[in-house]
């Protein structure tokens, strides 16, 4: 069974900053059925501009006849706080004013995103999450949740993520926000405000999601005579327009701020101490040519999460490989699941002591 659901929180949702959100709404998808033991839950944390319909955007890893399928598993994906796709966000109506929040929406952190997942899991009466998985911003959320509730999360798969967002990643995000705020309509308090800036922001982001080789292979010109109208130019414009047609600048601005906030060491003894609180059997996957989340960041995670397995993959697509290389991910994650259940180390996975 594939259903889209809405959970409305009656209690006030208190953010890490101390600010509060009334009437929190969480949109989420479920697939399959919870078994009698309640131990077949697969929870997906999505990335920056995705939605809760994981069977739509992570085909090949999720779906009928895939590693994670509704016949065997109860799959859940919740749209994150601040996102465009139904969960409370800057375009939601502020009941005090009767108007959308826009830039009066409170800033939130990755830890707040994880806290919202926790609220939904409580509502669904799930004593344990059999496997929690996420890539990029989704991996950051999954990691935070595994630290917040180490006993609830049984297995953890983190792909192309880090323990704290890097200065490099923050600089990319700030450049995108500068593009959005340079569009004066961002301050016009209209739902399409900032759309021109959002188009530019997406173009900037793509440079970090792909790689030199990706563009060289897919956008290379044939011949030597062209002086304008390049394939790469057209591609950037197309991808920018594509996002504008399905997202909004306010959600994008807030979610990039949330990503910048990611630091598992905040309010804890240290980053390493926080990672060592994770009790889930963990697989960390890095992408060799990931520009945005370099491989060293995943190696650090695997080294400091107790008993973690580490796998790396080469992807023509760079960072976006976590969404595209589903055949390799199926092999590595499937091997990890089998190894973690038998506690046997396997050749394709390097276990960090």
N, C-alpha and C positions, 0 to 999 in steps of 0.2 A: 504494500500500500504506500502511495506517495501522496503526502498531504502538506499543504502550507497552513501553518497555524499562527495564532497571535496569543501571546501571554501578556496580560496587563497586571503590573505589580501594584498592589493597593498601598503598600508601605512606601515611604519616601526612600529613594535611592540616594545614598550619601556617597559622594565621590571622594577620591583620595585627597583632593584639595580642601575638603570640608564643605564644598558647595553641594546643593541638593537638586535632584530632579524629581518632580512630582509626576505621578501617572506614567511611570516607565512602561513603554510598550516594546516587546521583543517579537519580531517575526522570525519564524523558524520552520524548516522543513524536516519531516521525518520520512523514513523509508523502511519498509519491513516491519517486523513485530518484535517486541521485547519478549524474550523467553522466560520460562518460569523461574529460573535462577537469577534473572536480571544481570547476566554476565556477558551478553553479546552486544554491548553498546559500542559503536564506533562514532566518536564525536569529532567533527571537522571544524577547525577554526579557519575562516577564509581570510584572504589577503585584501589589499587596499580598496579596490573598487569592485570586488566580487559581490555576489549575493548568497542567499542561503540555499539555492538550488544546486547543490554540489554535483548531482548526477548530470547536470547540464554543462558545467564548466570544468569538471575533472573527469571527463569521459576516458575510459581506458583503465582507470584505477578504480572508479566507482561506477556501478551499473550492473545490469544482468550479465552473468557469466564473467564478471570481473573479480579481482581479489576481494574487494569489498562490495558485496551484493545484498540486496534486500531479502533474498531467500534465507541467507544464513545470519545476517546481522540486522540490528536495529540501528540505523544510521541517522544521525542528527547533525544538522548544520544550522546555526543561528546567525542571523544577520547582526552585525556588530553595532553597538551604540554609535550614533553619529552618522551612520551610513544612509545612503539614498533609498535603500530598498525596504522601507517600512518600519524598522526599529526607530525609536525616538531620535530625532536628528534636528539640525538647525532649521529645517523647513517645517517641522512640527509646530502645531499651534500652541503658543504660550497662553494658558488659560487666564493669566493675569491681564494680558493686553488684548487677547482675542486675535492676535496676529502671529505670524511665524516668528520664531526666535531670531533668525538670521544671525548677526554677530553678537547678540546678547546670550546666545547659548553658552553654557559653561564649558570651559576647556576640560578635557578628560585625558586619562593616561591609558596605556596598555594594561596596567593593573586593574583599572576600572572595567575594561573590556572583559578581562578574565572574571572579575567579580560578577558581571552580568551573566556570564555563562553559568557560574556557580548558582546564581538565583534560579535560573531556568532549570538546571539539573535538580535542584531541591523541589521545584514545582512538579517536575516529572517523576519525583520519587525514585531517583536513581542512586542507589547506595554506592555504586562504583561505575567508573568509565573503563570499559575493557581496553580500549585503545583510543588515545587522543592524538590527533595528527594535524599539522599545519605547516605551511610554507611561507616564508617571508614574514609579513606582519602576522600571518596566522601562526607561524612558528613561535613568534615572540609571545603571543597570547597563550599558546599551549604550554610554553615553558613557565610563564607566570602562574598559570593555574596549577601546574604540577608542583610548584613551590608552595602555593597557598594551601593546597589540599593533597599532601603527599600520599596519604593512605587511600584516597578515592581513585586516583589515577593509577591504573595497573600497568599499562604499557604506554610509551610516549614515543612519537616519531616527529622529529624536528628537521625540517628541510630548509636549507638556504636562509638561516636566521642567525641571530647573535645574542649574546648575554646583555649587551648594552649597545644602543645604536651608535655607530661610529661618527666621528667628526665629518668624515667623507659623506656618509649617508645624510647627515643633518644638513650639510652644505647643498646637496642635491635637492632636498626638500625645501630649504629656504629659497633656493633659486626658483623653484616652482611657485612658491607662495609670493615671491616678488613679482612674478609674471601675473598672478591673479590680482594682486592688489594694485598693480599698475593699470589695470582695467578699472576705470572710475565707476563703472556700473556695479562693481562689487559692493559699493556702499549705497546703492539706490534702493535697497530693501525690496527687491523684486526677485522672484524665483529663478529668473534667468540671469540675474546679476553675476558679473564676472565670467561669463561664458567665453569671451574672447581670450581672457587671461587663462582660463582652464585649458583651452586648446593649446596654448603655448606651453603650459605646464606639462601637459601630456607628452608633447614633443620632447621636452627636456628629459622627462622620466624615461622615455624609450631608449635614450642613449645609455642609461644605466641598466636597463633590462636586457638589452641585446649586447652585441660586441662588434669590434672592428671586422672580424671575419664574417659575421652574419650579414652586415651591410654590404661588405665586399662581394659576397656571393649572391645576394638577393636583389641588390639595387645597383649593380654594376652596369654601366652604359656599354652598349655595343657600338664600336666605332670611335673615332677621335675628333669628330667635327662639332659636337654639340657644345653650345655655350650657355644654354639656359634650359628650363623645363626638365630638370634632371629627375630620374626615377626616385632618388632619395628625397628630393624636395616634395614630390607628389605623395610619397609614402608618409612623411611626417604630417603633412596637411590632412591626409585621409584619416590617420590614426587619431589626430587631435579632434577632428569633427566627429568621429565615431564615439569618442568618450563624451563629448558635449551632448550628443543625442541620447545618452543613457544615464548621465550622472549630473551632479550639480557642484558648483564651485565652492559652496559653503561646506558641504560634507568633505570635500577633498582637502580644503584648508585645515579643517579640524582634525581629520584623520592623519594627515602628515605631521601635525603637531603632536598627536598621540604617539606616533611612531618615534619621533624625536625623544619623547619622554622615556622610552624604554631603557631601563637599567635595573636589573634584578637585584643589584646591591643597595638600591636606595632604601634607607630605613632599616637596613640589615647590617650585619657585621662587615660583610664584604661581598663582592660578586662571587668569589669562589665559595664562600660559606653558604651563600644562597643556593648555588647550584648543587652543593652537597646535601641540601635538604630534600632533593628529589629522590623518591624511593621507587618510582616506576622503572621497570625495565625499559631501557631507552636506546633508540637508534637515532643517530645524528647523521644526516646526509648533506654533503657539500658538493658544490658544482665547481669543477676545476677552474673554469674561465668566467666565473661570476664576478662582474665588475663591482656590483653594489654590495654584496656580502662575500668578501674574499674567503677562500678555503680555510685560511688560518683561523677565522672566527668559529667555524664549525669544529675544527680540530681542538680549539680551546674548550668548547662545550664538552666534547667527548672525553677530553682529558680530565675534566673536573666534575662531571656528573658520575656518581658512583656506578661502576660496572657497565658504563655505556659502550655500545658498539658504534663503530664509525664506518661509513661507506662514502666513496666519492664517485662522481660520474662526470664524464666529459660530455658536454652538450654544445652542439652547433649554435644553440639558441641562447647561451649565456644564462643569466638569472632566470629567464622565463622557462628554462628547461624543467623547472620543478612542476610546471603545468603541462608540459608537452612530452617529456620522456617517460611516458606511463609504462612502457614495456620494461624499461630498466628498473623503474621504481617498483613495479609489481614483483620483479625478481628479487630485488634487494630487501623489500619489506616482507615479502613472503618468507624469505630465508631467515630474516630476523625473528619473525613470529615463531617459526618452527624451532629455531635455536633457543629463543627465550623460554619456550615451554619445556624444552628438554635440558636447558642450561648447557648446551653444547656449543662450542665455538666452531664456526664454519669458515671455510677458506675465503669466500667472497666478502666476508665482513671482518674488518680488523677491530678487535676489541681492545680499547684503551684501558690499561691497568689503572 
